[in-house]
Amino acid sequence: MAPRLRQNGRSPSAAPSETSGSTSPERAADDDTDFFMAQANDSQSSIGVANFRDSHPQNVRPMPLPPIGRLPPEILIAIFSKLNLPSDMLNCMLVCRGWAVNSVGILWHRPSCNSWSNLTSVTASVGKQDSLFNYADLIKRLNLSALSDVSDGTVVPFVQCKRIERLTLTNCSQLTDTGVSDLVDGNRHLQALDVSELRHLTDHTLNTVSRNCPRLQGLNITGCSKMTDDSLFVVSQNCRQIKRLKLNGVSNISNRSIQSFAENCPSILEIDLHDCRLVTSPSVTALIITLRHLRELRLAHCTEIDDSAFLKLPEFATYDSLRILDLTGCENVKDDAVERIVHAAPRLRNLVLAKCRFITDRSVMAICRLGKNLHYVHLGHCSNITDSAVSHLVKSCNRIRYIDLACCNRLTDHSVQQLATLPKLRRIGLVKCQAITDQSILALARPKMTHPSVSSLERVHLSYCVQLNKEGIHALLNNCPRLTHLSLTGVPPFLRPELTKFCREAPKEFTQQQRDVFCVFSGDGVNRLRDFLNRYESSPHEETEATMYDDDEELDEDEGQMTGLMNATVINDGDDDYIDVGPMNT
């Protein structure tokens, strides 16, 4: 057996960690295996040979290797990349030189820094002078987002890591331009940078990025409110491979930088301008016309955008790549614009028009033309919509997974009964639809005759639907085993201590009045409510309505999360966000 390799300066805790999806160059399955296999172009090793700081003495004959030791690097790497535990990878490194050289890159390309003890171990190895490997050059992905107290001094050991491809610093709120710029300076390999919510950063950081990162593909500066058009303009000119751009809440940016990105970065796939209130219609038109591969365009609360943003698109041009469009709170977008949007982007899958309060049934009829492409539609606070339009929507777009009609006060049980026939409906929002009754809920609970399976409903929002009673909800619980969230805030029959004990706790920022009517069941709370009602309550509808089937069909993945509702409070639900509203205005 070959002599065991000395563990000199190696961190046994260097486990993989996740990077921010918002700035990933490509949102695909994890490409670690492909990455390492691509490096396997050396007869001795695919990773680390150039960095291995030891070699066989010239006059010493190497020991004969067992059969497994004679496997080519490509095979060894394919095997090592399947290991999940860092401790297993470390044990592989300790077997022999060949195994060490071919596994060290996998262990170190994404070191785990999710605790201070792990971070200390990693930085100690990176800075050690007599290590067997140059660990600084092996780190390709660095994620410090789990450590909110990270400061400029904390990141000093990583300054020597000049081959980082993905750098995630979100929520490291104490970092300033000095620390981030030192990490970026001289790093020509950086492809994704996430500095969201680092509110001390200024244009200095982005100017450093523009000078050093020509391969940049993903940039997330959400919440970096001190950054301006000046630095973004330079980034757009020097980082022309950008594909994903998140500028949420960067309130100083305007048309100047956005139009520059449209002109200079033709590969952009996603751009998020949430709450960038200085951005106006000409920029939106330029983005759609120029970026032929654009898939996601998020313009929530860009209140200066109006119909002209879309009416000025070429009349016969289509933009088949566009899949997601979010116009939440763009009140000046009306029916004419929606009709042109559907004509120009016929393959839209997610369309968010929440709080576009002037749109009418005309818009819904236009949306019907999206047909089977439409999976996600948000029409909350579009109070002019009627039952007739919803019925046409259900008939035309039968692949809808998620629909929100909060505060659409003209809707009645007829609309919900139609929506209940959607075979793949997972999430429905009916907050403050005060005309609906138990007939709507019983329809949602009823198995679908054309699609006999267990109900696919997962999240149902019924807050302030004041005409609801326990019977309908009881049937819903018993017929929807996949239900993980049920909001019944302000529904009187459920504001009883024996039921509210199964609720989530109200958010700390809620007033006492809001706490008194808060009623949201989530996760295990849904199961406990179901068990309680089955034990102590009886529903006259159970025997006729509750029918269970085996479900062998795999549902398509739903995209997107619920966007804001009026007076909304966003609450972290573990896997995604749900939204419930405060008390009704009286």
C-alpha positions in Angstrom: 0.0 0.0 0.0 1.3 3.4 -0.8 2.5 5.6 2.1 -0.2 7.8 3.6 -0.1 11.5 2.7 0.6 13.9 5.5 -2.3 16.2 6.3 -0.2 19.3 6.3 -2.3 22.4 6.8 -5.4 20.9 5.3 -8.8 21.9 6.6 -11.0 18.9 7.3 -14.1 21.1 7.4 -13.9 22.5 3.9 -17.4 21.4 2.8 -19.2 22.6 -0.2 -21.6 25.5 0.2 -24.2 27.1 -2.0 -23.8 30.2 -4.1 -26.5 32.8 -4.8 -28.7 31.7 -7.7 -29.4 35.3 -8.6 -25.8 35.8 -9.9 -25.0 32.4 -11.2 -23.7 32.5 -14.8 -26.0 29.7 -15.7 -29.0 28.4 -13.8 -28.6 24.7 -14.5 -27.9 21.5 -12.6 -24.8 21.8 -10.5 -21.8 21.7 -12.9 -19.1 20.6 -10.5 -18.6 17.2 -12.2 -18.3 18.8 -15.6 -15.9 21.4 -14.2 -13.5 18.9 -12.8 -13.7 16.6 -15.8 -12.9 19.5 -18.0 -9.7 19.9 -16.1 -8.6 16.3 -16.6 -6.2 17.0 -19.4 -3.0 16.0 -17.6 -1.7 12.4 -17.6 -1.0 12.6 -13.8 -3.9 14.7 -12.6 -6.6 17.1 -13.6 -6.3 19.5 -10.6 -3.5 20.6 -8.5 -0.5 19.2 -10.3 0.9 22.6 -11.0 0.2 23.6 -7.4 1.6 20.4 -5.7 4.6 21.6 -3.7 6.3 18.2 -3.3 7.7 15.7 -5.7 9.4 12.3 -5.8 13.2 12.4 -5.1 15.1 12.0 -8.3 16.9 8.8 -7.4 14.1 7.0 -5.5 12.2 4.3 -7.4 8.4 4.8 -6.8 6.5 2.0 -5.2 4.3 -0.2 -7.4 0.7 0.8 -7.4 -2.3 -1.4 -6.9 -4.9 -1.6 -9.7 -7.1 1.2 -8.3 -4.0 3.4 -8.1 -3.5 3.0 -11.9 -7.0 4.5 -12.8 -6.7 7.5 -15.1 -7.4 10.9 -13.5 -10.7 11.2 -15.4 -12.1 8.1 -13.7 -10.8 9.1 -10.2 -12.3 12.5 -10.5 -15.7 11.2 -11.6 -15.7 8.9 -8.6 -14.5 11.6 -6.1 -17.1 14.1 -7.3 -19.9 11.8 -6.2 -18.8 12.0 -2.6 -21.1 14.2 -0.5 -19.2 14.5 2.8 -16.0 16.5 3.1 -14.7 14.0 5.6 -14.9 11.3 2.9 -13.0 13.5 0.5 -10.4 14.2 3.1 -9.9 10.5 3.7 -9.3 10.1 0.0 -6.7 12.8 0.1 -4.8 10.8 2.8 -4.5 7.6 0.7 -1.7 8.6 -1.6 -0.3 11.4 -3.7 -2.3 10.5 -6.8 -5.6 10.5 -4.9 -4.7 13.7 -3.1 -3.8 15.5 -6.3 -7.1 14.5 -7.9 -9.4 15.2 -5.0 -7.9 18.3 -3.4 -9.6 20.6 -6.0 -13.0 19.1 -5.5 -12.7 19.5 -1.7 -11.4 23.1 -1.9 -13.1 24.6 -4.9 -16.1 25.6 -2.7 -15.0 25.7 0.9 -17.7 25.7 3.6 -17.7 29.0 5.5 -21.1 28.7 7.1 -19.7 29.0 10.7 -16.9 30.9 12.3 -15.0 27.7 13.2 -15.1 26.6 9.5 -14.0 30.0 8.3 -11.1 30.1 10.8 -9.9 26.6 9.6 -10.2 27.7 5.9 -8.3 30.9 6.4 -5.6 29.2 8.4 -4.9 26.8 5.6 -5.1 29.5 2.9 -2.4 31.5 4.6 -0.1 28.6 5.6 3.2 28.9 3.8 4.4 25.2 3.9 1.1 23.6 2.7 1.3 20.8 0.2 -1.0 22.6 -2.1 -1.6 26.3 -3.0 -5.1 26.3 -1.6 -5.7 30.0 -2.5 -5.6 29.1 -6.2 -8.0 26.1 -5.7 -10.9 28.2 -4.3 -13.3 28.9 -7.1 -16.5 29.7 -5.2 -16.5 31.7 -2.0 -19.8 32.2 0.0 -19.7 34.2 3.2 -23.4 35.0 3.4 -24.0 32.9 6.4 -21.8 35.1 8.6 -23.5 38.5 8.9 -20.6 39.9 11.1 -18.0 39.6 8.4 -15.9 42.8 8.2 -13.1 44.1 6.0 -10.5 42.4 8.3 -12.3 39.0 8.0 -11.7 38.8 4.3 -8.0 39.8 4.3 -6.8 36.1 4.0 -8.9 35.7 0.9 -7.2 38.6 -0.9 -4.6 36.2 -2.3 -7.4 34.0 -3.9 -7.2 35.3 -7.5 -9.1 32.5 -9.2 -12.5 33.0 -7.6 -15.3 32.6 -10.1 -18.4 33.2 -7.8 -18.2 35.5 -4.9 -21.3 35.8 -2.6 -21.2 38.4 0.2 -24.9 39.1 0.6 -25.9 40.3 4.0 -22.3 40.8 5.2 -23.5 44.3 6.2 -20.2 45.4 7.8 -18.2 45.1 4.6 -17.2 48.4 2.9 -15.6 49.3 -0.4 -12.1 48.4 1.1 -12.8 44.8 1.8 -14.9 44.0 -1.4 -12.5 45.9 -3.7 -9.5 44.0 -2.3 -11.2 40.7 -3.0 -12.1 41.8 -6.6 -8.8 43.5 -7.4 -6.7 41.4 -9.8 -9.3 38.6 -10.1 -9.8 38.2 -13.8 -11.8 35.0 -13.4 -14.8 36.4 -11.5 -18.1 35.5 -13.2 -20.7 36.2 -10.5 -20.7 38.8 -7.8 -23.5 39.1 -5.1 -23.1 42.1 -2.8 -26.8 42.5 -2.1 -27.7 44.5 1.1 -24.2 45.8 1.6 -25.4 49.4 2.1 -21.9 50.9 2.7 -20.7 50.2 -0.8 -20.3 53.0 -3.3 -19.3 53.5 -6.9 -15.8 52.7 -5.9 -16.6 48.9 -5.7 -18.2 48.8 -9.1 -15.4 50.8 -10.7 -13.0 48.2 -9.3 -15.2 45.4 -10.8 -15.3 47.1 -14.2 -11.5 47.3 -14.3 -10.8 43.7 -13.2 -13.7 41.5 -14.2 -14.2 41.3 -18.0 -15.8 37.8 -17.6 -18.5 38.9 -15.3 -21.9 37.3 -16.1 -23.9 37.9 -12.9 -24.2 41.0 -10.8 -26.4 41.5 -7.8 -26.3 44.9 -6.0 -29.7 44.8 -4.5 -30.1 47.4 -1.7 -26.7 49.1 -2.5 -28.4 52.5 -2.5 -25.2 54.6 -2.7 -24.4 53.3 -6.1 -25.2 55.5 -9.1 -25.5 55.6 -12.9 -21.8 56.6 -13.2 -20.3 53.3 -12.1 -23.0 51.2 -13.7 -22.4 52.9 -17.0 -18.7 51.9 -16.8 -19.6 48.3 -15.8 -21.9 48.1 -18.9 -19.0 49.1 -21.2 -16.3 46.9 -19.7 -18.3 43.8 -18.6 -20.1 42.9 -21.8 -20.7 39.3 -21.0 -23.3 40.1 -18.3 -26.3 37.8 -18.3 -28.1 38.5 -15.0 -28.5 41.9 -13.4 -30.3 42.6 -10.2 -30.5 46.3 -9.3 -33.4 46.1 -6.8 -33.8 49.2 -4.7 -30.8 51.1 -6.2 -32.8 54.2 -6.3 -30.2 56.5 -8.0 -30.1 54.7 -11.3 -31.9 56.0 -14.3 -32.4 55.5 -18.0 -28.7 56.4 -18.7 -27.2 53.2 -17.3 -30.1 50.9 -18.2 -30.0 51.9 -21.9 -26.2 51.5 -21.8 -26.7 47.9 -20.6 -29.2 47.4 -23.5 -26.6 48.6 -26.0 -23.5 47.0 -24.7 -24.5 43.7 -23.1 -26.5 41.7 -25.7 -26.3 38.4 -23.6 -28.5 39.7 -20.8 -31.1 37.0 -19.9 -32.6 38.5 -16.7 -32.8 42.0 -15.3 -34.5 43.1 -12.1 -35.3 46.8 -11.6 -37.7 46.5 -8.6 -38.3 49.9 -7.0 -36.0 51.7 -9.4 -38.4 54.7 -9.7 -36.2 56.8 -12.0 -36.4 54.3 -14.8 -39.0 55.2 -17.4 -40.7 53.8 -20.4 -37.9 54.5 -23.0 -35.5 52.2 -21.1 -38.0 49.4 -21.0 -38.6 49.7 -24.7 -34.9 49.6 -25.4 -34.4 46.5 -23.2 -37.1 44.5 -25.0 -36.1 45.5 -28.5 -32.4 45.2 -28.1 -32.0 42.1 -25.8 -33.2 39.4 -28.1 -32.4 36.7 -25.5 -34.2 38.4 -22.5 -36.1 35.9 -20.5 -37.0 37.8 -17.3 -37.9 41.4 -16.9 -39.0 42.6 -13.5 -40.2 46.2 -13.2 -42.2 46.1 -9.9 -42.9 49.6 -8.5 -41.2 51.4 -11.4 -44.1 53.8 -11.2 -43.0 56.1 -14.1 -43.5 53.3 -16.6 -46.7 53.7 -18.7 -48.3 52.2 -21.8 -45.8 53.8 -24.1 -43.1 51.4 -22.9 -44.9 48.6 -24.8 -46.9 50.5 -27.4 -43.7 51.7 -29.0 -42.5 48.1 -29.7 -42.4 47.4 -33.4 -45.9 46.3 -34.4 -45.1 43.0 -36.0 -42.0 42.0 -33.9 -42.2 39.1 -31.4 -40.0 38.4 -28.5 -40.3 34.6 -28.0 -37.6 34.4 -25.3 -39.5 36.5 -22.8 -41.0 34.2 -20.1 -41.4 36.4 -17.0 -42.7 39.9 -16.8 -43.5 41.6 -13.5 -45.3 45.0 -13.6 -46.4 45.1 -9.9 -47.6 48.6 -9.0 -47.1 50.1 -12.4 -50.5 51.8 -12.3 -50.0 53.6 -15.6 -50.0 50.3 -17.5 -53.5 49.8 -18.8 -55.4 47.5 -21.2 -53.7 48.8 -24.4 -50.3 47.9 -23.1 -51.4 44.5 -21.9 -52.7 43.7 -25.3 -49.5 44.7 -27.0 -47.4 42.7 -24.4 -49.3 39.5 -25.2 -48.9 40.1 -28.9 -45.2 40.8 -28.6 -44.4 38.0 -26.1 -46.7 35.1 -26.9 -44.7 32.6 -24.8 -45.0 34.4 -21.5 -45.2 32.0 -18.7 -45.3 34.3 -15.6 -47.3 37.5 -15.8 -47.6 39.8 -12.8 -50.0 42.7 -13.0 -50.7 43.2 -9.3 -51.9 46.7 -8.5 -52.3 47.7 -12.1 -55.7 48.8 -10.9 -56.9 50.3 -14.2 -56.9 47.2 -16.2 -60.2 45.5 -17.0 -61.6 42.4 -18.6 -60.0 43.5 -21.9 -56.6 42.7 -20.4 -57.7 39.3 -19.2 -59.2 38.4 -22.6 -55.8 39.4 -24.1 -54.0 37.2 -21.6 -56.2 34.3 -22.7 -54.2 34.2 -25.9 -51.2 32.9 -24.0 -53.0 29.6 -23.8 -51.1 26.7 -22.4 -47.9 28.8 -22.0 -49.3 30.6 -19.0 -48.4 29.0 -15.6 -48.4 31.9 -13.2 -50.7 35.0 -13.2 -51.1 37.7 -10.6 -54.0 40.1 -10.9 -54.3 41.2 -7.2 -56.0 44.5 -6.7 -57.3 44.6 -10.3 -60.8 45.2 -9.0 -62.4 45.8 -12.4 -62.1 42.1 -13.4 -65.4 40.1 -13.5 -66.5 36.5 -13.4 -66.8 36.4 -17.2 -63.2 37.2 -17.8 -62.0 34.6 -15.2 -64.2 32.0 -16.9 -62.6 32.7 -20.3 -59.1 32.6 -18.7 -59.7 29.1 -17.2 -61.0 27.8 -20.5 -58.1 29.2 -22.5 -55.2 28.7 -20.0 -55.7 25.3 -18.4 -52.1 24.9 -17.3 -52.2 27.6 -14.7 -50.4 26.6 -11.5 -50.7 29.8 -9.6 -53.2 32.6 -9.7 -53.8 35.5 -7.3 -57.0 37.5 -7.4 -56.7 39.3 -4.1 -59.1 42.2 -3.6 -60.9 41.5 -6.9 -64.2 42.4 -5.2 -66.5 41.7 -8.2 -65.7 38.0 -8.3 -68.2 35.5 -6.9 -68.3 31.8 -6.3 -68.7 31.3 -10.0 -65.1 32.4 -10.7 -63.6 30.1 -8.0 -65.7 27.2 -9.2 -64.2 27.6 -12.6 -60.7 28.0 -11.2 -61.2 24.8 -9.2 -61.3 22.8 -12.5 -57.7 23.7 -13.3 -56.0 20.3 -13.2 -52.6 21.6 -12.1 -53.6 24.4 -9.7 -51.1 24.5 -6.8 -51.6 28.0 -5.3 -54.5 30.3 -5.2 -54.9 33.7 -3.6 -58.4 35.0 -2.8 -57.6 37.4 0.0 -60.4 39.9 0.6 -62.7 38.4 -2.1 -65.5 38.9 0.3 -68.3 37.6 -2.0 -67.1 34.0 -2.0 -68.7 31.4 0.3 -68.2 27.8 1.2 -69.4 26.8 -2.2 -66.1 28.1 -3.6 -64.1 26.1 -1.0 -66.1 22.9 -1.6 -65.4 23.3 -5.3 -61.6 23.6 -4.6 -61.8 20.5 -2.4 -63.8 18.4 -5.0 -61.7 15.9 -7.0 -61.4 16.8 -10.6 -63.4 14.5 -12.8 -61.1 15.0 -15.9 -57.9 14.6 -13.9 -58.6 12.0 -11.2 -55.7 12.3 -8.7 -55.0 13.7 -5.3 -55.5 17.5 -5.4 -52.4 19.4 -6.2 -53.3 22.4 -4.1 -50.4 23.4 -1.8 -51.1 27.0 -0.7 -54.5 28.7 -0.3 -54.9 32.3 0.8 -58.4 33.1 2.1 -57.8 35.9 4.6 -60.8 38.2 5.1 -63.2 36.0 3.2 -65.6 36.6 5.9 -68.5 34.4 4.7 -66.5 31.2 5.1 -67.4 28.6 7.7 -65.7 25.5 9.1 -67.5 23.1 6.8 -65.8 24.2 3.6 -62.3 24.5 5.2 -62.7 21.0 6.8 -63.5 19.5 3.4 -60.6 21.3 1.8 -58.2 20.0 4.5 -59.3 16.4 4.0 -59.2 16.5 0.2 -55.9 18.3 -0.2 -53.2 16.2 1.4 -50.5 18.4 -0.2 -51.7 21.5 1.5 -48.8 23.2 3.4 -50.2 26.7 3.8 -53.7 28.0 4.6 -54.3 31.7 5.6 -57.6 32.5 7.3 -56.7 35.8 8.9 -59.9 37.7 9.8 -62.2 34.7 9.2 -64.4 34.7 12.3 -65.0 30.9 12.7 -61.3 30.3 13.0 -60.4 33.0 15.5 -61.0 30.6 18.4 -58.3 29.6 20.9 -58.7 25.9 20.3 -57.9 26.5 16.6 -55.5 29.4 16.7 -53.2 27.3 18.9 -52.2 25.6 15.6 -51.2 28.8 13.9 -47.9 30.4 13.2 -46.9 33.2 15.5 -47.8 36.7 14.2 -44.8 38.7 13.0 -43.2 40.9 15.7 -44.0 44.1 13.8 -47.7 43.5 13.9 -49.9 45.7 16.0 -52.2 44.2 18.7 -55.1 44.6 16.4 -53.4 42.7 13.7 -52.4 40.0 16.1 -55.9 39.6 17.3 -57.1 38.5 13.8 -54.0 36.8 12.6 -54.7 33.2 11.6 -52.2 31.4 9.3 -51.6 27.7 9.3 -48.3 26.5 7.9 -46.4 23.2 7.7 -47.3 20.9 10.5 -49.9 23.4 11.7 -52.0 22.4 8.7 -51.8 18.8 9.7 -52.6 19.5 13.3 -55.6 21.6 12.3 -56.9 18.7 10.1 -56.4 16.2 12.8 -58.3 18.4 15.3 -61.2 19.0 13.0 -61.4 15.3 12.2 -61.5 14.4 15.8 -63.8 16.9 17.2 -65.8 18.3 14.3 -68.0 16.7 11.8 -68.6 17.9 8.3 -71.7 17.0 6.4 -69.8 17.1 3.1 -67.0 14.7 4.1 -68.6 11.4 3.0 -69.6 12.7 -0.4 -66.7 15.0 -1.2 -63.7 13.2 0.3 -62.3 10.8 -2.3 -58.6 9.9 -2.3 -56.6 8.7 -5.3 -53.0 7.7 -5.8 -51.1 10.3 -7.8 -48.5 9.0 -10.2 -48.2 12.1 -12.2 -45.2 14.3 -11.7 -46.3 18.0 -11.7 -44.2 20.5 -13.5 -42.2 22.9 -11.3 -43.9 26.1 -10.4 -41.9 29.2 -11.0 -41.8 32.4 -9.1 -43.2 33.5 -5.7 -46.1 35.6 -4.6 -45.5 39.3 -5.1 -46.7 42.1 -2.9 -50.3 42.8 -1.9 -51.7 46.0 -0.5 -50.7 46.5 3.1 -48.7 43.2 2.8 -46.3 41.8 5.2 -43.8 39.3 3.8 -43.1 36.4 6.2 -40.3 33.9 5.7 -41.9 30.5 5.3 -38.7 28.4 5.1 -38.7 27.4 1.5 -40.3 30.5 0.0 -42.2 33.6 0.9 -45.9 33.8 1.5 -47.9 36.9 1.9 -50.8 37.8 4.2 -52.4 41.1 4.7 -53.2 43.2 7.7 -56.7 44.0 9.0 -59.3 45.2 6.6 -59.8 48.9 6.3 -63.0 50.0 8.0 
